[in-house]
Amino acid sequence: MNISLGNLIKYFSILSVSFHDVNSLFGFFTFLTIFANLVSGIMLSFSLIPEPMIVPIVRNEEDLEDIYIDDFFWMHERGVDLIFIFS
């Protein structure tokens, strides 16, 4: 069995289900939300600052250099909200 990203995408693109159970859909969206939270949490961990006194200085520098940290933080917050909704 050859499992690659291309085969996986092809499988899900032609997948059809004739009957959807509501609980299954909520479970699937919960799984996707948890996966997105794991990814955003890992990306947020790259900007960890171990010294609490320099957090404001480093946050200001991060905001000037790259804006994507705030996007990951927003995605992580929304993920937590969605987990509570779907659970």
N, CA, C and O atoms as a printed pandas DataFrame, in Angstrom:
     atom_number atom_name residue_name chain_id  residue_number  x_coord  y_coord  z_coord
0              1         N          MET        A               1    0.839   -1.174    0.000
1              2        CA          MET        A               1    0.000    0.000    0.000
2              3         C          MET        A               1    0.885    1.238    0.000
3              4         O          MET        A               1    1.703    1.433    0.900
4              5         N          ASN        A               2    0.714    2.060   -1.007
5              6        CA          ASN        A               2    1.512    3.267   -1.150
6              7         C          ASN        A               2    0.735    4.458   -0.595
7              8         O          ASN        A               2   -0.224    4.925   -1.208
8              9         N          ILE        A               3    1.162    4.943    0.575
9             10        CA          ILE        A               3    0.492    6.088    1.194
10            11         C          ILE        A               3    1.385    7.306    1.001
11            12         O          ILE        A               3    2.462    7.408    1.588
12            13         N          SER        A               4    0.922    8.209    0.180
13            14        CA          SER        A               4    1.628    9.467   -0.021
14            15         C          SER        A               4    0.611   10.598    0.049
15            16         O          SER        A               4   -0.599   10.369    0.044
16            17         N          LEU        A               5    1.114   11.797    0.113
17            18        CA          LEU        A               5    0.229   12.959    0.215
18            19         C          LEU        A               5   -0.650   13.079   -1.025
19            20         O          LEU        A               5   -1.828   13.422   -0.923
20            21         N          GLY        A               6   -0.081   12.798   -2.193
21            22        CA          GLY        A               6   -0.863   12.873   -3.426
22            23         C          GLY        A               6   -1.992   11.863   -3.453
23            24         O          GLY        A               6   -3.110   12.186   -3.854
24            25         N          ASN        A               7   -1.702   10.629   -3.024
25            26        CA          ASN        A               7   -2.742    9.598   -2.980
26            27         C          ASN        A               7   -3.819    9.948   -1.957
27            28         O          ASN        A               7   -5.001    9.691   -2.184
28            29         N          LEU        A               8   -3.415   10.532   -0.837
29            30        CA          LEU        A               8   -4.372   10.910    0.201
30            31         C          LEU        A               8   -5.301   12.019   -0.290
31            32         O          LEU        A               8   -6.508   11.971   -0.052
32            33         N          ILE        A               9   -4.745   13.008   -0.970
33            34        CA          ILE        A               9   -5.562   14.094   -1.518
34            35         C          ILE        A               9   -6.510   13.556   -2.576
35            36         O          ILE        A               9   -7.680   13.936   -2.623
36            37         N          LYS        A              10   -6.001   12.665   -3.429
37            38        CA          LYS        A              10   -6.852   12.071   -4.470
38            39         C          LYS        A              10   -7.991   11.264   -3.849
39            40         O          LYS        A              10   -9.124   11.317   -4.328
40            41         N          TYR        A              11   -7.693   10.520   -2.784
41            42        CA          TYR        A              11   -8.714    9.715   -2.108
42            43         C          TYR        A              11   -9.825   10.599   -1.548
43            44         O          TYR        A              11  -11.006   10.311   -1.742
44            45         N          PHE        A              12   -9.445   11.686   -0.846
45            46        CA          PHE        A              12  -10.452   12.552   -0.243
46            47         C          PHE        A              12  -11.191   13.402   -1.282
47            48         O          PHE        A              12  -12.316   13.838   -1.035
48            49         N          SER        A              13  -10.569   13.641   -2.438
49            50        CA          SER        A              13  -11.257   14.448   -3.450
50            51         C          SER        A              13  -12.371   13.665   -4.143
51            52         O          SER        A              13  -13.334   14.267   -4.619
52            53         N          ILE        A              14  -12.260   12.327   -4.210
53            54        CA          ILE        A              14  -13.306   11.529   -4.854
54            55         C          ILE        A              14  -14.199   10.817   -3.842
55            56         O          ILE        A              14  -15.100   10.072   -4.228
56            57         N          LEU        A              15  -13.960   11.036   -2.576
57            58        CA          LEU        A              15  -14.738   10.384   -1.533
58            59         C          LEU        A              15  -16.162   10.930   -1.502
59            60         O          LEU        A              15  -16.372   12.143   -1.514
60            61         N          SER        A              16  -17.121   10.038   -1.464
61            62        CA          SER        A              16  -18.517   10.465   -1.337
62            63         C          SER        A              16  -19.205    9.577   -0.307
63            64         O          SER        A              16  -18.998    8.364   -0.260
64            65         N          VAL        A              17  -20.018   10.210    0.503
65            66        CA          VAL        A              17  -20.737    9.506    1.553
66            67         C          VAL        A              17  -22.219    9.798    1.368
67            68         O          VAL        A              17  -22.621   10.956    1.254
68            69         N          SER        A              18  -23.031    8.741    1.339
69            70        CA          SER        A              18  -24.451    8.961    1.089
70            71         C          SER        A              18  -25.220    9.333    2.351
71            72         O          SER        A              18  -26.303    9.910    2.254
72            73         N          PHE        A              19  -24.693    9.020    3.526
73            74        CA          PHE        A              19  -25.403    9.297    4.772
74            75         C          PHE        A              19  -24.443    9.919    5.762
75            76         O          PHE        A              19  -23.404    9.336    6.073
76            77         N          HIS        A              20  -24.778   11.090    6.259
77            78        CA          HIS        A              20  -23.935   11.781    7.236
78            79         C          HIS        A              20  -24.618   11.730    8.591
79            80         O          HIS        A              20  -25.770   12.141    8.732
80            81         N          ASP        A              21  -23.911   11.230    9.572
81            82        CA          ASP        A              21  -24.402   11.266   10.946
82            83         C          ASP        A              21  -23.935   12.579   11.573
83            84         O          ASP        A              21  -22.766   12.945   11.449
84            85         N          VAL        A              22  -24.824   13.274   12.232
85            86        CA          VAL        A              22  -24.495   14.591   12.801
86            87         C          VAL        A              22  -23.365   14.464   13.813
87            88         O          VAL        A              22  -22.471   15.308   13.849
88            89         N          ASN        A              23  -23.393   13.421   14.635
89            90        CA          ASN        A              23  -22.332   13.242   15.626
90            91         C          ASN        A              23  -20.991   13.015   14.950
91            92         O          ASN        A              23  -19.962   13.469   15.449
92            93         N          SER        A              24  -20.991   12.321   13.823
93            94        CA          SER        A              24  -19.745   12.092   13.101
94            95         C          SER        A              24  -19.188   13.398   12.551
95            96         O          SER        A              24  -17.977   13.617   12.574
96            97         N          LEU        A              25  -20.061   14.261   12.058
97            98        CA          LEU        A              25  -19.594   15.545   11.541
98            99         C          LEU        A              25  -19.001   16.400   12.650
99           100         O          LEU        A              25  -17.961   17.030   12.456
100          101         N          PHE        A              26  -19.650   16.430   13.811
101          102        CA          PHE        A              26  -19.090   17.187   14.932
102          103         C          PHE        A              26  -17.755   16.595   15.367
103          104         O          PHE        A              26  -16.839   17.342   15.711
104          105         N          GLY        A              27  -17.626   15.275   15.360
105          106        CA          GLY        A              27  -16.364   14.640   15.705
106          107         C          GLY        A              27  -15.264   14.979   14.715
107          108         O          GLY        A              27  -14.123   15.226   15.105
108          109         N          PHE        A              28  -15.609   14.993   13.429
109          110        CA          PHE        A              28  -14.626   15.326   12.396
110          111         C          PHE        A              28  -14.161   16.773   12.546
111          112         O          PHE        A              28  -12.963   17.046   12.457
112          113         N          PHE        A              29  -15.090   17.704   12.771
113          114        CA          PHE        A              29  -14.697   19.093   12.945
114          115         C          PHE        A              29  -13.907   19.298   14.240
115          116         O          PHE        A              29  -13.018   20.147   14.296
116          117         N          THR        A              30  -14.227   18.530   15.271
117          118        CA          THR        A              30  -13.433   18.598   16.498
118          119         C          THR        A              30  -12.015   18.124   16.236
119          120         O          THR        A              30  -11.056   18.723   16.721
120          121         N          PHE        A              31  -11.881   17.044   15.466
121          122        CA          PHE        A              31  -10.552   16.542   15.105
122          123         C          PHE        A              31   -9.770   17.589   14.314
123          124         O          PHE        A              31   -8.594   17.818   14.595
124          125         N          LEU        A              32  -10.405   18.224   13.331
125          126        CA          LEU        A              32   -9.724   19.261   12.549
126          127         C          LEU        A              32   -9.321   20.445   13.424
127          128         O          LEU        A              32   -8.250   21.024   13.244
128          129         N          THR        A              33  -10.184   20.797   14.369
129          130        CA          THR        A              33   -9.887   21.917   15.262
130          131         C          THR        A              33   -8.706   21.587   16.168
131          132         O          THR        A              33   -7.837   22.430   16.388
132          133         N          ILE        A              34   -8.672   20.370   16.692
133          134        CA          ILE        A              34   -7.549   19.962   17.546
134          135         C          ILE        A              34   -6.251   19.951   16.750
135          136         O          ILE        A              34   -5.211   20.375   17.254
136          137         N          PHE        A              35   -6.303   19.469   15.509
137          138        CA          PHE        A              35   -5.106   19.464   14.665
138          139         C          PHE        A              35   -4.626   20.895   14.397
139          140         O          PHE        A              35   -3.429   21.173   14.475
140          141         N          ALA        A              36   -5.550   21.794   14.083
141          142        CA          ALA        A              36   -5.171   23.192   13.843
142          143         C          ALA        A              36   -4.610   23.822   15.110
143          144         O          ALA        A              36   -3.690   24.637   15.039
144          145         N          ASN        A              37   -5.157   23.450   16.279
145          146        CA          ASN        A              37   -4.643   23.969   17.545
146          147         C          ASN        A              37   -3.239   23.454   17.824
147          148         O          ASN        A              37   -2.402   24.188   18.348
148          149         N          LEU        A              38   -2.976   22.204   17.480
149          150        CA          LEU        A              38   -1.619   21.669   17.657
150          151         C          LEU        A              38   -0.621   22.422   16.787
151          152         O          LEU        A              38    0.465   22.774   17.247
152          153         N          VAL        A              39   -0.982   22.667   15.543
153          154        CA          VAL        A              39   -0.083   23.384   14.637
154          155         C          VAL        A              39    0.144   24.811   15.121
155          156         O          VAL        A              39    1.283   25.276   15.164
156          157         N          SER        A              40   -0.932   25.514   15.488
157          158        CA          SER        A              40   -0.767   26.894   15.947
158          159         C          SER        A              40   -0.021   26.952   17.280
159          160         O          SER        A              40    0.743   27.887   17.523
160          161         N          GLY        A              41   -0.239   25.956   18.145
161          162        CA          GLY        A              41    0.490   25.918   19.418
162          163         C          GLY        A              41    1.977   25.709   19.220
163          164         O          GLY        A              41    2.791   26.312   19.918
164          165         N          ILE        A              42    2.337   24.851   18.264
165          166        CA          ILE        A              42    3.756   24.631   17.968
166          167         C          ILE        A              42    4.374   25.911   17.410
167          168         O          ILE        A              42    5.486   26.280   17.788
168          169         N          MET        A              43    3.658   26.587   16.515
169          170        CA          MET        A              43    4.191   27.828   15.952
170          171         C          MET        A              43    4.314   28.917   17.026
171          172         O          MET        A              43    5.250   29.716   16.993
172          173         N          LEU        A              44    3.380   28.948   17.970
173          174        CA          LEU        A              44    3.480   29.925   19.059
174          175         C          LEU        A              44    4.638   29.604   20.001
175          176         O          LEU        A              44    5.237   30.503   20.591
176          177         N          SER        A              45    4.948   28.309   20.138
177          178        CA          SER        A              45    6.047   27.941   21.039
178          179         C          SER        A              45    7.394   28.426   20.512
179          180         O          SER        A              45    8.340   28.570   21.286
180          181         N          PHE        A              46    7.496   28.680   19.203
181          182        CA          PHE        A              46    8.744   29.209   18.653
182          183         C          PHE        A              46    9.001   30.641   19.111
183          184         O          PHE        A              46   10.138   31.111   19.062
184          185         N          SER        A              47    7.970   31.329   19.548
185          186        CA          SER        A              47    8.163   32.706   20.028
186          187         C          SER        A              47    8.135   32.784   21.550
187          188         O          SER        A              47    7.827   33.835   22.113
188          189         N          LEU        A              48    8.454   31.678   22.217
189          190        CA          LEU        A              48    8.463   31.643   23.680
190          191         C          LEU        A              48    9.573   32.526   24.237
191          192         O          LEU        A              48   10.708   32.481   23.762
192          193         N          ILE        A              49    9.247   33.318   25.231
193          194        CA          ILE        A              49   10.215   34.172   25.898
194          195         C          ILE        A              49   10.310   33.721   27.350
195          196         O          ILE        A              49    9.349   33.889   28.102
196          197         N          PRO        A              50   11.442   33.151   27.768
197          198        CA          PRO        A              50   11.529   32.605   29.128
198          199         C          PRO        A              50   11.627   33.671   30.223
199          200         O          PRO        A              50   11.339   33.378   31.383
200          201         N          GLU        A              51   12.021   34.881   29.887
201          202        CA          GLU        A              51   12.180   35.932   30.894
202          203         C          GLU        A              51   10.977   36.867   30.855
203          204         O          GLU        A              51   10.800   37.584   29.870
204          205         N          PRO        A              52   10.131   36.885   31.910
205          206        CA          PRO        A              52    8.912   37.687   31.860
206          207         C          PRO        A              52    9.140   39.196   31.801
207          208         O          PRO        A              52    8.256   39.930   31.359
208          209         N          MET        A              53   10.295   39.670   32.231
209          210        CA          MET        A              53   10.524   41.110   32.245
210          211         C          MET        A              53   10.755   41.687   30.846
211          212         O          MET        A              53   10.546   42.880   30.630
212          213         N          ILE        A              54   11.183   40.850   29.894
213          214        CA          ILE        A              54   11.451   41.373   28.557
214          215         C          ILE        A              54   10.351   41.035   27.553
215          216         O          ILE        A              54   10.508   41.265   26.354
216          217         N          VAL        A              55    9.247   40.493   28.041
217          218        CA          VAL        A              55    8.145   40.133   27.143
218          219         C          VAL        A              55    7.637   41.341   26.354
219          220         O          VAL        A              55    7.486   41.227   25.137
220          221         N          PRO        A              56    7.361   42.507   26.986
221          222        CA          PRO        A              56    6.866   43.633   26.184
222          223         C          PRO        A              56    7.845   44.096   25.120
223          224         O          PRO        A              56    7.432   44.470   24.022
224          225         N          ILE        A              57    9.139   44.078   25.427
225          226        CA          ILE        A              57   10.150   44.516   24.460
226          227         C          ILE        A              57   10.192   43.552   23.280
227          228         O          ILE        A              57   10.215   43.974   22.124
228          229         N          VAL        A              58   10.203   42.265   23.578
229          230        CA          VAL        A              58   10.280   41.264   22.516
230          231         C          VAL        A              58    9.000   41.262   21.690
231          232         O          VAL        A              58    9.057   41.101   20.471
232          233         N          ARG        A              59    7.851   41.438   22.327
233          234        CA          ARG        A              59    6.584   41.487   21.577
234          235         C          ARG        A              59    6.570   42.668   20.611
235          236         O          ARG        A              59    6.100   42.543   19.480
236          237         N          ASN        A              60    7.088   43.820   21.059
237          238        CA          ASN        A              60    7.156   44.971   20.163
238          239         C          ASN        A              60    8.069   44.687   18.971
239          240         O          ASN        A              60    7.742   45.049   17.841
240          241         N          GLU        A              61    9.215   44.039   19.215
241          242        CA          GLU        A              61   10.121   43.698   18.121
242          243         C          GLU        A              61    9.480   42.698   17.170
243          244         O          GLU        A              61    9.628   42.817   15.954
244          245         N          GLU        A              62    8.761   41.702   17.717
245          246        CA          GLU        A              62    8.101   40.714   16.862
246          247         C          GLU        A              62    7.028   41.372   16.007
247          248         O          GLU        A              62    6.860   41.018   14.840
248          249         N          ASP        A              63    6.303   42.328   16.580
249          250        CA          ASP        A              63    5.256   43.002   15.816
250          251         C          ASP        A              63    5.836   43.841   14.685
251          252         O          ASP        A              63    5.200   44.010   13.644
252          253         N          LEU        A              64    7.037   44.362   14.885
253          254        CA          LEU        A              64    7.664   45.137   13.826
254          255         C          LEU        A              64    8.233   44.242   12.729
255          256         O          LEU        A              64    8.180   44.584   11.548
256          257         N          GLU        A              65    8.781   43.088   13.131
257          258        CA          GLU        A              65    9.458   42.226   12.164
258          259         C          GLU        A              65    8.489   41.347   11.381
259          260         O          GLU        A              65    8.493   41.343   10.150
260          261         N          ASP        A              66    7.674   40.616   12.096
261          262        CA          ASP        A              66    6.769   39.685   11.416
262          263         C          ASP        A              66    5.405   39.712   12.091
263          264         O          ASP        A              66    5.301   39.711   13.317
264          265         N          ILE        A              67    4.398   39.735   11.296
265          266        CA          ILE        A              67    3.039   39.878   11.805
266          267         C          ILE        A              67    2.381   38.508   12.007
267          268         O          ILE        A              67    1.332   38.425   12.646
268          269         N          TYR        A              68    2.971   37.444   11.480
269          270        CA          TYR        A              68    2.296   36.148   11.509
270          271         C          TYR        A              68    2.147   35.566   12.903
271          272         O          TYR        A              68    1.294   34.699   13.093
272          273         N          ILE        A              69    2.928   35.991   13.890
273          274        CA          ILE        A              69    2.780   35.475   15.254
274          275         C          ILE        A              69    1.396   35.829   15.791
275          276         O          ILE        A              69    0.755   35.009   16.448
276          277         N          ASP        A              70    0.936   37.046   15.514
277          278        CA          ASP        A              70   -0.400   37.442   15.964
278          279         C          ASP        A              70   -1.484   36.614   15.280
279          280         O          ASP        A              70   -2.517   36.317   15.881
280          281         N          ASP        A              71   -1.247   36.241   14.017
281          282        CA          ASP        A              71   -2.211   35.396   13.305
282          283         C          ASP        A              71   -2.297   34.009   13.937
283          284         O          ASP        A              71   -3.387   33.458   14.089
284          285         N          PHE        A              72   -1.146   33.449   14.304
285          286        CA          PHE        A              72   -1.158   32.147   14.970
286          287         C          PHE        A              72   -1.820   32.239   16.335
287          288         O          PHE        A              72   -2.525   31.317   16.746
288          289         N          PHE        A              73   -1.599   33.343   17.042
289          290        CA          PHE        A              73   -2.242   33.522   18.341
290          291         C          PHE        A              73   -3.753   33.603   18.181
291          292         O          PHE        A              73   -4.492   32.995   18.956
292          293         N          TRP        A              74   -4.221   34.351   17.181
293          294        CA          TRP        A              74   -5.664   34.461   16.913
294          295         C          TRP        A              74   -6.234   33.094   16.546
295          296         O          TRP        A              74   -7.303   32.713   17.022
296          297         N          MET        A              75   -5.506   32.348   15.686
297          298        CA          MET        A              75   -5.972   31.016   15.279
298          299         C          MET        A              75   -6.049   30.076   16.485
299          300         O          MET        A              75   -6.974   29.271   16.588
300          301         N          HIS        A              76   -5.087   30.178   17.386
301          302        CA          HIS        A              76   -5.079   29.319   18.565
302          303         C          HIS        A              76   -6.258   29.661   19.493
303          304         O          HIS        A              76   -6.907   28.763   20.028
304          305         N          GLU        A              77   -6.528   30.952   19.678
305          306        CA          GLU        A              77   -7.677   31.346   20.509
306          307         C          GLU        A              77   -8.986   30.858   19.913
307          308         O          GLU        A              77   -9.825   30.316   20.633
308          309         N          ARG        A              78   -9.177   31.039   18.608
309          310        CA          ARG        A              78  -10.411   30.573   17.957
310          311         C          ARG        A              78  -10.515   29.053   18.018
311          312         O          ARG        A              78  -11.618   28.517   18.118
312          313         N          GLY        A              79   -9.394   28.357   17.959
313          314        CA          GLY        A              79   -9.413   26.905   18.058
314          315         C          GLY        A              79   -9.919   26.422   19.403
315          316         O          GLY        A              79  -10.679   25.458   19.482
316          317         N          VAL        A              80   -9.489   27.103   20.469
317          318        CA          VAL        A              80   -9.967   26.741   21.805
318          319         C          VAL        A              80  -11.482   26.973   21.894
319          320         O          VAL        A              80  -12.214   26.155   22.451
320          321         N          ASP        A              81  -11.933   28.093   21.339
321          322        CA          ASP        A              81  -13.388   28.363   21.349
322          323         C          ASP        A              81  -14.148   27.295   20.586
323          324         O          ASP        A              81  -15.196   26.838   21.042
324          325         N          LEU        A              82  -13.632   26.886   19.426
325          326        CA          LEU        A              82  -14.325   25.876   18.619
326          327         C          LEU        A              82  -14.333   24.510   19.284
327          328         O          LEU        A              82  -15.293   23.752   19.140
328          329         N          ILE        A              83  -13.267   24.190   20.013
329          330        CA          ILE        A              83  -13.252   22.905   20.728
330          331         C          ILE        A              83  -14.376   22.866   21.759
331          332         O          ILE        A              83  -15.043   21.842   21.913
332          333         N          PHE        A              84  -14.587   23.973   22.464
333          334        CA          PHE        A              84  -15.683   24.020   23.424
334          335         C          PHE        A              84  -17.026   23.940   22.739
335          336         O          PHE        A              84  -17.959   23.346   23.280
336          337         N          ILE        A              85  -17.148   24.524   21.555
337          338        CA          ILE        A              85  -18.432   24.465   20.834
338          339         C          ILE        A              85  -18.699   23.071   20.318
339          340         O          ILE        A              85  -19.811   22.567   20.473
340          341         N          PHE        A              86  -17.702   22.421   19.701
341          342        CA          PHE        A              86  -17.920   21.113   19.080
342          343         C          PHE        A              86  -17.902   19.960   20.071
343          344         O          PHE        A              86  -18.357   18.867   19.736
344          345         N          SER        A              87  -17.391   20.168   21.282
345          346        CA          SER        A              87  -17.308   19.064   22.244
346          347         C          SER        A              87  -18.590   18.891   23.022
347          348         O          SER        A              87  -18.681   18.004   23.871
